[in-house]
Amino acid sequence: MLNRIEIIGNVGKEPEMRFTPSGKPVTSFSVACNSKFGEKETTEWFNIVAWNKLAETCNQYLQKGQQVFVEGRLQTRTWEDNDGVKHYKTEVIANRVLFLGKRKEDETTKETNEEDFF
């Protein structure tokens, strides 16, 4: 079986880093990918989740509007709220991130791989 996704798009919001109860860093951000078919243009939004050192790097270097390449796998979470309503959320669990666009204050292009940190 294969569960792999590769996307190139623009960061839609500033990354948000938090920590699990055990202290593992996790960073979330969204990426917008545009497609054009004839005259019709559509935007698909992806929720990205990075863990550990990759989470720290994404939080430090990514900013809204920056172009980014993300490679990872799709994962769907389910939970039930207090009213008993079931919710679903599909996310890209990143294992590689390539910063394609430049930060305003940093003129370098940076690539990170989850494997680099283990």
TAPE-V11337 format. One record per helix or strand of 3 or more residues. SS is the DSSP state (H for helix, E for strand). FROM is the first residue (numbers start at 0). LEN is the number of residues. If there is no record, write none. Layout:
ss=SS from=FROM len=LEN
ss=SS from=FROM len=LEN
//
This chain:
ss=E from=4 len=7
ss=E from=15 len=4
ss=E from=24 len=13
ss=E from=39 len=12
ss=H from=51 len=10
ss=E from=66 len=14
ss=E from=85 len=14
ss=E from=110 len=3
ss=H from=113 len=4
//
